[in-house]
């Protein structure tokens, strides 16, 4: 499972990561067959704030990744996701990030399997994963 987001996100990112954490817990012994990945679209700030601590607060299996701006753009392009920095005086550092909120399921061979829309319940994601084992 792959999700793009940022640590200062007020709603979409923590909600999605909570759903991913629930799925991982509910997978039980099958959890080792799934690697959830959170890719930062705000790598400079997220590396400074502690990306690993952020993802582990949701679930220890979630791997947080942050790279250079070029690497971030390349990863986003490969998933065809949108992200953009937006001015927001009420947010940390005076900006927020707009981004595509999908959760992507990628197979062990790297093949795209499906996309879950924002708000897909953990039970539905779990059901889909279990059908693939």
C-alpha positions as CSV (number, residue, x, y, z in Angstrom):
1,X,0.0,0.0,0.0
2,X,1.4,3.4,-1.0
3,X,0.1,6.8,0.1
4,X,1.5,10.2,-0.6
5,X,1.1,12.9,2.0
6,X,2.8,15.2,4.5
7,X,3.2,15.2,8.3
8,X,1.5,18.6,8.8
9,X,-1.7,17.5,7.1
10,X,-4.7,18.2,9.3
11,X,-7.1,15.6,8.1
12,X,-6.6,13.4,4.9
13,X,-3.2,12.0,5.8
14,X,-3.9,11.1,9.4
15,X,-7.2,9.6,8.5
16,X,-5.7,7.5,5.8
17,X,-2.8,6.4,7.9
18,X,-5.2,5.4,10.7
19,X,-7.1,3.3,8.2
20,X,-3.9,1.7,7.0
21,X,-2.9,1.0,10.6
22,X,-6.3,-0.7,11.2
23,X,-5.8,-2.8,8.1
24,X,-2.4,-3.9,9.3
25,X,-3.7,-4.8,12.7
26,X,-6.6,-6.7,11.3
27,X,-4.4,-8.7,8.9
28,X,-2.9,-10.6,11.8
29,X,-0.4,-13.1,10.6
30,X,-0.8,-12.0,7.0
31,X,0.5,-8.5,7.9
32,X,4.0,-9.5,7.0
33,X,2.9,-9.9,3.4
34,X,2.0,-6.2,3.2
35,X,4.4,-3.2,3.3
36,X,2.6,0.1,3.8
37,X,4.6,3.1,2.5
38,X,4.0,6.8,3.2
39,X,5.8,9.0,0.7
40,X,6.3,12.6,1.7
41,X,5.3,15.4,-0.7
42,X,6.9,17.9,1.6
43,X,10.2,16.2,2.2
44,X,12.2,19.2,3.5
45,X,9.8,19.9,6.3
46,X,8.9,16.3,7.0
47,X,12.6,15.2,7.4
48,X,13.1,18.1,9.8
49,X,10.0,17.2,11.8
50,X,10.7,13.5,12.0
51,X,9.0,11.4,9.3
52,X,9.9,8.1,10.9
53,X,8.4,9.1,14.3
54,X,5.2,10.3,12.5
55,X,4.6,7.1,10.6
56,X,5.4,4.9,13.6
57,X,2.9,6.7,15.7
58,X,0.2,5.2,13.5
59,X,1.8,1.7,13.0
60,X,5.3,0.4,13.3
61,X,5.1,-1.3,9.9
62,X,4.4,2.0,8.0
63,X,7.6,3.0,6.2
64,X,8.0,6.8,5.7
65,X,10.0,7.9,2.8
66,X,11.3,11.4,1.9
67,X,13.7,12.3,-0.9
68,X,14.9,15.3,-2.8
69,X,12.4,17.5,-4.6
70,X,13.4,15.8,-7.9
71,X,12.9,12.3,-6.4
72,X,9.5,13.4,-5.0
73,X,8.4,14.7,-8.4
74,X,9.5,11.5,-10.1
75,X,7.7,9.3,-7.6
76,X,4.5,11.5,-7.8
77,X,4.7,11.4,-11.6
78,X,5.0,7.6,-11.6
79,X,1.8,7.3,-9.7
80,X,0.2,10.2,-11.6
81,X,-0.6,12.1,-8.4
82,X,-1.0,15.9,-8.0
83,X,0.7,17.8,-5.3
84,X,1.3,21.5,-4.8
85,X,2.5,23.9,-2.1
86,X,-0.2,26.5,-1.1
87,X,0.1,29.5,1.1
88,X,-1.8,29.2,4.4
89,X,-1.0,31.5,7.2
90,X,-2.7,29.3,9.7
91,X,-0.5,26.3,8.9
92,X,3.0,25.5,10.2
93,X,5.7,27.5,8.3
94,X,2.9,29.5,6.5
95,X,2.0,26.9,3.9
96,X,0.1,23.6,3.4
97,X,0.2,21.0,0.6
98,X,-2.7,20.2,-1.7
99,X,-2.4,16.6,-3.0
100,X,-4.2,13.6,-4.5
101,X,-5.6,11.5,-1.6
102,X,-5.6,8.0,-3.1
103,X,-4.2,4.9,-1.4
104,X,-2.5,2.6,-4.0
105,X,-2.2,-1.1,-3.9
106,X,0.9,-2.4,-5.6
107,X,1.7,-6.1,-6.1
108,X,4.9,-7.8,-4.9
109,X,6.1,-7.6,-8.6
110,X,5.6,-3.9,-8.7
111,X,2.4,-4.0,-10.8
112,X,-0.4,-1.6,-10.0
113,X,-3.4,-3.5,-8.6
114,X,-5.9,-0.8,-7.6
115,X,-6.5,2.5,-6.1
116,X,-8.7,3.1,-3.0
117,X,-10.4,6.5,-2.8
118,X,-10.1,8.7,0.2
119,X,-12.5,7.5,2.9
120,X,-12.5,3.8,1.9
121,X,-13.2,2.0,5.1
122,X,-10.4,-0.2,6.5
123,X,-12.8,-3.2,6.4
124,X,-13.1,-2.8,2.6
125,X,-9.4,-2.5,2.1
126,X,-8.8,-5.5,4.4
127,X,-11.4,-7.6,2.4
128,X,-9.6,-6.7,-0.9
129,X,-6.2,-7.7,0.5
130,X,-7.4,-10.9,2.0
131,X,-9.0,-11.9,-1.3
132,X,-5.5,-11.6,-2.8
133,X,-3.7,-14.0,-0.4
